[in-house]
Amino acid sequence: MTQLKRRKVIKGLRLKQFIRIQEKKNDIWYILTIDGKIVPEVKTFVSGGGKQQMIYEDNIHKMISELNLDNKKQFKELIECTYLYDDYIEDLRNNKIIKFNNKGV
């Protein structure tokens, strides 16, 4: 896997409850939400440049790190929705990336 379609990555993130936050014209962040609450510890950058149709290997590695994933296989599963949202959240909690209390995140 050396490249992925940008549109497919964005769709996968949105299906995993990531919301789009646009800082500048071409600076777009996708930030995880749990029960409608933003989880600022888990976010990734996706270039908003209109000509960029693909996300290449170097950016995929950055996204893997930003999303606290272990490897490309796990990233691909997250995007293709074979890595379930609940499992992803549980892994983030088990790895102490996000904290859980009685009031939610």
N, CA, C and O atoms as a MOPAC input file, in Angstrom:
PM7 MOZYME 1SCF
protein

 N      0.85500 1    -1.17400 1     0.00000 1
 C      0.00000 1     0.00000 1     0.00000 1
 C      0.89900 1     1.23400 1     0.00000 1
 O      1.45800 1     1.59400 1     1.03600 1
 N      1.03500 1     1.86200 1    -1.12000 1
 C      1.84600 1     3.06900 1    -1.18200 1
 C      0.99400 1     4.32400 1    -1.29200 1
 O      1.48300 1     5.43100 1    -1.06700 1
 N     -0.25800 1     4.15900 1    -1.63000 1
 C     -1.14600 1     5.31500 1    -1.72900 1
 C     -2.59700 1     4.88400 1    -1.56600 1
 O     -2.96600 1     3.74500 1    -1.85500 1
 N     -3.40900 1     5.82600 1    -1.09600 1
 C     -4.84500 1     5.59400 1    -0.94500 1
 C     -5.58300 1     6.80200 1    -1.49700 1
 O     -5.06700 1     7.92000 1    -1.47400 1
 N     -6.77700 1     6.57500 1    -1.98600 1
 C     -7.58600 1     7.69300 1    -2.45300 1
 C     -7.98100 1     8.55800 1    -1.25900 1
 O     -8.47500 1     8.06100 1    -0.24600 1
 N     -7.75400 1     9.84900 1    -1.40000 1
 C     -8.05800 1    10.81100 1    -0.33800 1
 C     -9.53000 1    10.73500 1     0.06600 1
 O     -9.85900 1    10.76200 1     1.25200 1
 N    -10.39100 1    10.64100 1    -0.91100 1
 C    -11.83400 1    10.58400 1    -0.65800 1
 C    -12.20600 1     9.35500 1     0.17800 1
 O    -13.06100 1     9.43100 1     1.06000 1
 N    -11.55500 1     8.22600 1    -0.10900 1
 C    -11.83200 1     6.99200 1     0.63300 1
 C    -11.37700 1     7.11800 1     2.09100 1
 O    -12.06400 1     6.65500 1     3.00100 1
 N    -10.22300 1     7.74300 1     2.30600 1
 C     -9.71500 1     7.94000 1     3.66400 1
 C    -10.66100 1     8.83700 1     4.45400 1
 O    -10.99400 1     8.54200 1     5.60100 1
 N    -11.09000 1     9.92900 1     3.83800 1
 C    -12.00800 1    10.85600 1     4.51000 1
 C    -13.32000 1    10.16000 1     4.85300 1
 O    -13.84800 1    10.33400 1     5.95200 1
 N    -13.84400 1     9.38000 1     3.92800 1
 C    -15.09200 1     8.65800 1     4.17900 1
 C    -14.92400 1     7.69400 1     5.35700 1
 O    -15.80000 1     7.61000 1     6.21800 1
 N    -13.81300 1     6.97600 1     5.39500 1
 C    -13.55400 1     6.04700 1     6.49000 1
 C    -13.45200 1     6.75100 1     7.83300 1
 O    -13.96300 1     6.25600 1     8.83800 1
 N    -12.79200 1     7.90700 1     7.85200 1
 C    -12.68300 1     8.67500 1     9.09500 1
 C    -14.05000 1     9.15800 1     9.56200 1
 O    -14.36300 1     9.09300 1    10.75100 1
 N    -14.84900 1     9.63400 1     8.64300 1
 C    -16.17700 1    10.13400 1     9.01200 1
 C    -17.06400 1     9.01000 1     9.55200 1
 O    -17.86000 1     9.22400 1    10.46700 1
 N    -16.92100 1     7.81900 1     8.98300 1
 C    -17.68900 1     6.67800 1     9.48100 1
 C    -17.24400 1     6.26000 1    10.88600 1
 O    -17.99100 1     5.60200 1    11.60900 1
 N    -16.03500 1     6.64400 1    11.26200 1
 C    -15.51400 1     6.34100 1    12.59900 1
 C    -15.71000 1     7.52300 1    13.54600 1
 O    -15.00000 1     7.64300 1    14.54400 1
 N    -16.65800 1     8.38400 1    13.24000 1
 C    -17.03700 1     9.50000 1    14.11600 1
 C    -15.97600 1    10.59000 1    14.22000 1
 O    -15.88800 1    11.26800 1    15.24400 1
 N    -15.17600 1    10.76600 1    13.18400 1
 C    -14.25900 1    11.89800 1    13.13100 1
 C    -14.99600 1    13.06300 1    12.48900 1
 O    -15.73200 1    12.88400 1    11.51900 1
 N    -14.79600 1    14.26200 1    13.03700 1
 C    -15.41500 1    15.44600 1    12.45300 1
 C    -14.33600 1    16.31000 1    11.80600 1
 O    -13.16900 1    16.28100 1    12.19500 1
 N    -14.75600 1    17.06500 1    10.82600 1
 C    -13.84600 1    17.91500 1    10.06300 1
 C    -13.73700 1    19.28400 1    10.73400 1
 O    -14.74300 1    19.92700 1    11.03300 1
 N    -12.50000 1    19.71300 1    10.96300 1
 C    -12.21200 1    21.03900 1    11.48200 1
 C    -11.26200 1    21.69700 1    10.48200 1
 O    -10.14900 1    21.21400 1    10.27200 1
 N    -11.69200 1    22.78200 1     9.87400 1
 C    -10.86200 1    23.45600 1     8.87800 1
 C    -10.24100 1    24.69200 1     9.50800 1
 O    -10.95200 1    25.60800 1     9.92200 1
 N     -8.90200 1    24.71700 1     9.58200 1
 C     -8.20000 1    25.83900 1    10.19500 1
 C     -7.88900 1    26.93700 1     9.18700 1
 O     -8.10700 1    28.11700 1     9.45900 1
 N     -7.39200 1    26.55700 1     8.05100 1
 C     -7.09900 1    27.49300 1     6.96600 1
 C     -7.68100 1    26.89500 1     5.69800 1
 O     -8.29500 1    25.82900 1     5.72500 1
 N     -7.48600 1    27.58300 1     4.59900 1
 C     -8.08900 1    27.13500 1     3.34300 1
 C     -7.78800 1    25.66400 1     3.04100 1
 O     -8.69500 1    24.90300 1     2.70200 1
 N     -6.53200 1    25.26600 1     3.16100 1
 C     -6.15500 1    23.89300 1     2.81800 1
 C     -5.71200 1    23.06500 1     4.01700 1
 O     -5.18000 1    21.96900 1     3.84300 1
 N     -5.92200 1    23.57000 1     5.23500 1
 C     -5.54900 1    22.83200 1     6.44300 1
 C     -6.79500 1    22.23000 1     7.07400 1
 O     -7.58400 1    22.93300 1     7.70400 1
 N     -6.96500 1    20.93200 1     6.90100 1
 C     -8.15200 1    20.25100 1     7.40700 1
 C     -7.72600 1    19.15500 1     8.38200 1
 O     -6.91500 1    18.29000 1     8.05100 1
 N     -8.28200 1    19.20800 1     9.57300 1
 C     -8.04600 1    18.19600 1    10.59000 1
 C     -9.31500 1    17.38400 1    10.77400 1
 O    -10.42100 1    17.91500 1    10.68200 1
 N     -9.15200 1    16.10500 1    11.03300 1
 C    -10.26600 1    15.24000 1    11.40500 1
 C    -10.01300 1    14.81300 1    12.84500 1
 O     -8.98400 1    14.21500 1    13.16200 1
 N    -10.97900 1    15.13500 1    13.71600 1
 C    -10.83700 1    14.90700 1    15.15300 1
 C    -11.89600 1    13.90700 1    15.60600 1
 O    -13.06700 1    14.01800 1    15.24600 1
 N    -11.46800 1    12.93600 1    16.39600 1
 C    -12.36000 1    11.89400 1    16.90100 1
 C    -13.39700 1    12.47800 1    17.85400 1
 O    -13.10300 1    13.38200 1    18.63700 1
 N    -14.60800 1    11.94700 1    17.77400 1
 C    -15.63900 1    12.27500 1    18.75500 1
 C    -16.17100 1    10.97900 1    19.36900 1
 O    -16.24300 1     9.94000 1    18.71300 1
 N    -16.53600 1    11.07700 1    20.63700 1
 C    -17.18900 1     9.97100 1    21.33400 1
 C    -18.43800 1    10.54600 1    21.97300 1
 O    -18.36300 1    11.48400 1    22.76700 1
 N    -19.57600 1     9.98900 1    21.62900 1
 C    -20.86300 1    10.48300 1    22.12900 1
 C    -21.00500 1    11.98700 1    21.91300 1
 O    -21.52700 1    12.70200 1    22.76900 1
 N    -20.53300 1    12.45500 1    20.76200 1
 C    -20.65200 1    13.86600 1    20.40900 1
 C    -19.62100 1    14.77700 1    21.04400 1
 O    -19.63500 1    15.98200 1    20.79500 1
 N    -18.72500 1    14.23100 1    21.85900 1
 C    -17.69600 1    15.03500 1    22.52000 1
 C    -16.37300 1    14.88700 1    21.77700 1
 O    -15.95800 1    13.77900 1    21.43600 1
 N    -15.71900 1    16.01700 1    21.53400 1
 C    -14.43700 1    16.01800 1    20.83400 1
 C    -13.35700 1    15.41100 1    21.72100 1
 O    -13.27200 1    15.70400 1    22.91400 1
 N    -12.53400 1    14.55800 1    21.11300 1
 C    -11.39400 1    13.93600 1    21.79100 1
 C    -10.13300 1    14.51300 1    21.14400 1
 O     -9.65400 1    13.96600 1    20.15100 1
 N     -9.58300 1    15.61200 1    21.68900 1
 C     -8.47900 1    16.30600 1    21.02500 1
 C     -7.18600 1    15.50500 1    20.93800 1
 O     -6.30100 1    15.85300 1    20.15600 1
 N     -7.06100 1    14.44500 1    21.71800 1
 C     -5.84900 1    13.61800 1    21.67400 1
 C     -5.76300 1    12.78900 1    20.39900 1
 O     -4.69100 1    12.29000 1    20.05500 1
 N     -6.88100 1    12.63800 1    19.69500 1
 C     -6.89900 1    11.77200 1    18.51200 1
 C     -7.39000 1    12.58500 1    17.32000 1
 O     -8.58800 1    12.80500 1    17.14200 1
 N     -6.43000 1    13.02400 1    16.51100 1
 C     -6.76100 1    13.80900 1    15.32300 1
 C     -5.71200 1    13.55200 1    14.25900 1
 O     -4.59700 1    13.12500 1    14.55800 1
 N     -6.08100 1    13.81600 1    13.01500 1
 C     -5.14500 1    13.64900 1    11.91900 1
 C     -5.38000 1    14.72600 1    10.87600 1
 O     -6.48800 1    15.24000 1    10.72500 1
 N     -4.32300 1    15.05500 1    10.16700 1
 C     -4.34600 1    16.09700 1     9.14700 1
 C     -4.56500 1    15.46900 1     7.77500 1
 O     -3.95700 1    14.45500 1     7.43400 1
 N     -5.44300 1    16.09300 1     6.99900 1
 C     -5.65000 1    15.69200 1     5.60600 1
 C     -5.57600 1    16.96000 1     4.77500 1
 O     -6.32300 1    17.90700 1     5.02000 1
 N     -4.69300 1    16.99000 1     3.80400 1
 C     -4.55800 1    18.17400 1     2.96300 1
 C     -5.85600 1    18.43800 1     2.22000 1
 O     -6.48300 1    17.52000 1     1.68900 1
 N     -6.24700 1    19.69500 1     2.19000 1
 C     -7.47100 1    20.07400 1     1.50100 1
 C     -7.23400 1    20.59000 1     0.10400 1
 O     -8.15700 1    21.08100 1    -0.54600 1
 N     -6.00000 1    20.48300 1    -0.36600 1
 C     -5.68400 1    20.95800 1    -1.71000 1
 C     -6.51900 1    20.24200 1    -2.75200 1
 O     -6.57100 1    19.01200 1    -2.77600 1
 N     -7.16900 1    21.00100 1    -3.60700 1
 C     -8.09000 1    20.44100 1    -4.58500 1
 C     -7.46900 1    19.46700 1    -5.56500 1
 O     -8.15600 1    18.57600 1    -6.06300 1
 N     -6.18500 1    19.61400 1    -5.85400 1
 C     -5.53100 1    18.74900 1    -6.83700 1
 C     -5.03800 1    17.44100 1    -6.23400 1
 O     -4.70500 1    16.50800 1    -6.96500 1
 N     -4.98900 1    17.36500 1    -4.91300 1
 C     -4.49700 1    16.14600 1    -4.27600 1
 C     -5.60700 1    15.11400 1    -4.19200 1
 O     -6.51700 1    15.23300 1    -3.37100 1
 N     -5.52900 1    14.11400 1    -5.03500 1
 C     -6.52400 1    13.04700 1    -5.05700 1
 C     -6.07300 1    11.82500 1    -4.26600 1
 O     -6.89100 1    10.98500 1    -3.89000 1
 N     -4.76600 1    11.73000 1    -4.01400 1
 C     -4.20500 1    10.55700 1    -3.35100 1
 C     -3.46300 1    10.96700 1    -2.08400 1
 O     -2.96500 1    12.08700 1    -1.97200 1
 N     -3.40000 1    10.04100 1    -1.13900 1
 C     -2.56800 1    10.20000 1     0.04800 1
 C     -1.44800 1     9.17200 1    -0.08800 1
 O     -1.70200 1     7.97300 1    -0.20500 1
 N     -0.20700 1     9.65800 1    -0.07000 1
 C      0.94000 1     8.80800 1    -0.34400 1
 C      1.57800 1     8.27500 1     0.93600 1
 O      1.25100 1     8.70200 1     2.04300 1
 N      2.49100 1     7.33900 1     0.75100 1
 C      3.11400 1     6.57000 1     1.83200 1
 C      3.60000 1     7.42800 1     2.99800 1
 O      3.30900 1     7.10700 1     4.15000 1
 N      4.33200 1     8.50800 1     2.72800 1
 C      4.86700 1     9.31000 1     3.83000 1
 C      3.75200 1     9.92500 1     4.67500 1
 O      3.86800 1     9.98700 1     5.89900 1
 N      2.68100 1    10.37500 1     4.03800 1
 C      1.55300 1    10.93300 1     4.78700 1
 C      0.74100 1     9.84900 1     5.48900 1
 O      0.17100 1    10.09000 1     6.55400 1
 N      0.68700 1     8.67300 1     4.90500 1
 C      0.00100 1     7.55100 1     5.55800 1
 C      0.70000 1     7.22600 1     6.87500 1
 O      0.04000 1     6.98200 1     7.88500 1
 N      2.03600 1     7.22400 1     6.86800 1
 C      2.78300 1     6.95300 1     8.10500 1
 C      2.50900 1     8.02100 1     9.16200 1
 O      2.38600 1     7.70300 1    10.34500 1
 N      2.41400 1     9.27500 1     8.74800 1
 C      2.08400 1    10.34800 1     9.69900 1
 C      0.69400 1    10.13300 1    10.28700 1
 O      0.48500 1    10.31200 1    11.48700 1
 N     -0.24700 1     9.75100 1     9.44300 1
 C     -1.61500 1     9.53100 1     9.90200 1
 C     -1.68500 1     8.35400 1    10.87100 1
 O     -2.42000 1     8.40700 1    11.85800 1
 N     -0.93500 1     7.30500 1    10.60200 1
 C     -0.89300 1     6.14500 1    11.49700 1
 C     -0.45500 1     6.59200 1    12.89000 1
 O     -1.05200 1     6.20300 1    13.89400 1
 N      0.58000 1     7.40100 1    12.93600 1
 C      1.07300 1     7.90800 1    14.21500 1
 C      0.05200 1     8.82100 1    14.88700 1
 O     -0.20700 1     8.67800 1    16.08200 1
 N     -0.52800 1     9.75000 1    14.14300 1
 C     -1.50300 1    10.69000 1    14.70100 1
 C     -2.73900 1     9.98200 1    15.24600 1
 O     -3.32600 1    10.41700 1    16.23700 1
 N     -3.12900 1     8.89300 1    14.59600 1
 C     -4.32200 1     8.15200 1    15.00400 1
 C     -4.01800 1     7.07700 1    16.04900 1
 O     -4.90700 1     6.33200 1    16.46100 1
 N     -2.75400 1     7.00500 1    16.47300 1
 C     -2.32100 1     6.04600 1    17.49300 1
 C     -2.58200 1     4.60400 1    17.07300 1
 O     -3.03800 1     3.78200 1    17.86800 1
 N     -2.28600 1     4.31700 1    15.82400 1
 C     -2.43000 1     2.96700 1    15.29900 1
 C     -1.06700 1     2.28900 1    15.28900 1
 O     -0.03500 1     2.95400 1    15.37700 1
 N     -1.06600 1     0.97000 1    15.18100 1
 C      0.17700 1     0.21100 1    15.24000 1
 C      0.89200 1     0.09100 1    13.90200 1
 O      2.12200 1     0.07800 1    13.85600 1
 N      0.13100 1     0.00200 1    12.80900 1
 C      0.75900 1    -0.26600 1    11.51900 1
 C     -0.19400 1     0.06200 1    10.36400 1
 O     -1.33600 1     0.46700 1    10.58100 1
 N      0.30000 1    -0.12100 1     9.13500 1
 C     -0.50800 1     0.17100 1     7.94200 1
 C     -1.71700 1    -0.74000 1     7.83400 1
 O     -2.78000 1    -0.32200 1     7.37600 1
 N     -1.55500 1    -1.97900 1     8.25500 1
 C     -2.68300 1    -2.92100 1     8.19500 1
 C     -3.83700 1    -2.40900 1     9.05200 1
 O     -4.99000 1    -2.42100 1     8.62000 1
 N     -3.52900 1    -1.96600 1    10.25000 1
 C     -4.55900 1    -1.44800 1    11.14600 1
 C     -5.18500 1    -0.16700 1    10.57200 1
 O     -6.39400 1     0.03500 1    10.68700 1
 N     -4.37300 1     0.68800 1     9.96300 1
 C     -4.88300 1     1.90300 1     9.32300 1
 C     -5.85400 1     1.54200 1     8.20200 1
 O     -6.93900 1     2.11500 1     8.10000 1
 N     -5.45800 1     0.59700 1     7.37100 1
 C     -6.31600 1     0.17100 1     6.26400 1
 C     -7.63300 1    -0.40100 1     6.79400 1
 O     -8.69700 1    -0.12800 1     6.23800 1
 N     -7.56300 1    -1.19000 1     7.86300 1
 C     -8.77600 1    -1.75400 1     8.46600 1
 C     -9.66900 1    -0.65800 1     9.03700 1
 O    -10.89400 1    -0.74700 1     8.94800 1
 N     -9.06400 1     0.37500 1     9.62400 1
 C     -9.84300 1     1.49900 1    10.15300 1
 C    -10.58500 1     2.20300 1     9.01900 1
 O    -11.77000 1     2.50900 1     9.14500 1
 N     -9.89400 1     2.45400 1     7.92900 1
 C    -10.48200 1     3.16400 1     6.79000 1
 C    -11.53300 1     2.30500 1     6.09100 1
 O    -12.56100 1     2.82200 1     5.65300 1
 N    -11.28600 1     1.00700 1     5.98500 1
 C    -12.22500 1     0.11300 1     5.29500 1
 C    -13.34000 1    -0.38200 1     6.21800 1
 O    -14.21000 1    -1.14500 1     5.79800 1
 N    -13.30800 1     0.05200 1     7.45800 1
 C    -14.35000 1    -0.25900 1     8.45500 1
 C    -14.39200 1    -1.72400 1     8.87700 1
 O    -15.43200 1    -2.20300 1     9.32800 1
 N    -13.28400 1    -2.43900 1     8.73900 1
 C    -13.22100 1    -3.78700 1     9.30200 1
 C    -12.67000 1    -3.74000 1    10.73100 1
 O    -12.78500 1    -4.71300 1    11.47600 1
 N    -12.08200 1    -2.62600 1    11.10400 1
 C    -11.66200 1    -2.34800 1    12.48200 1
 C    -12.78100 1    -1.49400 1    13.06700 1
 O    -12.89100 1    -0.30700 1    12.75900 1
 N    -13.59400 1    -2.09400 1    13.89500 1
 C    -14.81400 1    -1.46000 1    14.37400 1
 C    -14.53100 1    -0.27000 1    15.28600 1
 O    -13.53200 1    -0.24200 1    16.00600 1
 N    -15.42200 1     0.70000 1    15.24100 1
 C    -15.31600 1     1.91400 1    16.05700 1
 C    -15.16400 1     1.57200 1    17.53600 1
 O    -14.28000 1     2.10700 1    18.20500 1
 N    -16.01400 1     0.69000 1    18.05200 1
 C    -15.95300 1     0.32700 1    19.47300 1
 C    -14.61900 1    -0.31900 1    19.83700 1
 O    -14.08100 1    -0.06600 1    20.91500 1
 N    -14.08100 1    -1.15300 1    18.94200 1
 C    -12.78100 1    -1.77700 1    19.18900 1
 C    -11.66800 1    -0.72800 1    19.18600 1
 O    -10.75100 1    -0.78700 1    20.00600 1
 N    -11.75200 1     0.22800 1    18.26400 1
 C    -10.77000 1     1.30900 1    18.18800 1
 C    -10.78400 1     2.12700 1    19.48200 1
 O     -9.72800 1     2.41500 1    20.04500 1
 N    -11.97200 1     2.50000 1    19.95100 1
 C    -12.10200 1     3.27700 1    21.18600 1
 C    -11.55400 1     2.48200 1    22.36900 1
 O    -10.83900 1     3.02600 1    23.21100 1
 N    -11.88700 1     1.20500 1    22.43000 1
 C    -11.38300 1     0.35400 1    23.51600 1
 C     -9.86000 1     0.28500 1    23.49600 1
 O     -9.22100 1     0.37000 1    24.54500 1
 N     -9.27200 1     0.13300 1    22.30700 1
 C     -7.81100 1     0.09700 1    22.19600 1
 C     -7.19000 1     1.42500 1    22.63500 1
 O     -6.16000 1     1.43400 1    23.31000 1
 N     -7.80900 1     2.54000 1    22.25800 1
 C     -7.30400 1     3.84900 1    22.69100 1
 C     -7.35200 1     3.97200 1    24.21400 1
 O     -6.43700 1     4.52300 1    24.82700 1
 N     -8.40500 1     3.46400 1    24.81000 1
 C     -8.52300 1     3.50900 1    26.27900 1
 C     -7.51700 1     2.56500 1    26.93900 1
 O     -6.87400 1     2.93400 1    27.92200 1
 N     -7.38000 1     1.36800 1    26.41100 1
 C     -6.43100 1     0.40300 1    26.97300 1
 C     -4.99300 1     0.90700 1    26.89200 1
 O     -4.17900 1     0.62500 1    27.77100 1
 N     -4.68600 1     1.65600 1    25.83000 1
 C     -3.34300 1     2.21400 1    25.64900 1
 C     -3.18200 1     3.57000 1    26.32900 1
 O     -2.15600 1     4.23400 1    26.18500 1
 N     -4.21700 1     3.96900 1    27.07400 1
 C     -4.21800 1     5.21500 1    27.84600 1
 C     -4.02800 1     6.45800 1    26.97500 1
 O     -3.46500 1     7.45900 1    27.41900 1
 N     -4.50300 1     6.38100 1    25.73600 1
 C     -4.50700 1     7.54700 1    24.85000 1
 C     -5.65200 1     8.46100 1    25.26000 1
 O     -5.51000 1     9.68400 1    25.29500 1
 N     -6.78700 1     7.84800 1    25.56900 1
 C     -7.93300 1     8.59900 1    26.07400 1
 C     -8.34100 1     7.99900 1    27.40800 1
 O     -8.11900 1     6.81800 1    27.67100 1
 N     -8.93500 1     8.82300 1    28.23200 1
 C     -9.37300 1     8.37500 1    29.55400 1
 C    -10.88000 1     8.29900 1    29.57800 1
 O    -11.57000 1     9.04700 1    28.88500 1
 N    -11.37500 1     7.39100 1    30.37900 1
 C    -12.81400 1     7.21000 1    30.50800 1
 C    -13.19400 1     7.39200 1    31.96600 1
 O    -12.54500 1     6.86400 1    32.86900 1
 N    -14.25900 1     8.14900 1    32.17200 1
 C    -14.80500 1     8.25900 1    33.52200 1
 C    -16.31000 1     8.06300 1    33.44500 1
 O    -16.84300 1     7.82400 1    32.36200 1
 N    -16.99100 1     8.15900 1    34.55100 1
 C    -18.43800 1     7.91700 1    34.58800 1
 C    -19.22400 1     8.92200 1    33.76000 1
 O    -20.36700 1     8.65800 1    33.38700 1
 N    -18.62600 1    10.06800 1    33.46800 1
 C    -19.30700 1    11.10200 1    32.69400 1
 C    -18.98300 1    11.01300 1    31.20500 1
 O    -19.35800 1    11.90300 1    30.44100 1
 N    -18.30800 1     9.97600 1    30.78800 1
 C    -17.94800 1     9.81300 1    29.37600 1
 C    -16.44600 1     9.90400 1    29.20200 1
 O    -15.68200 1     9.37800 1    30.01200 1
 N    -16.03400 1    10.56600 1    28.15200 1
 C    -14.60900 1    10.67200 1    27.82300 1
 C    -13.87700 1    11.46900 1    28.86500 1
 O    -12.66600 1    11.66400 1    28.75600 1

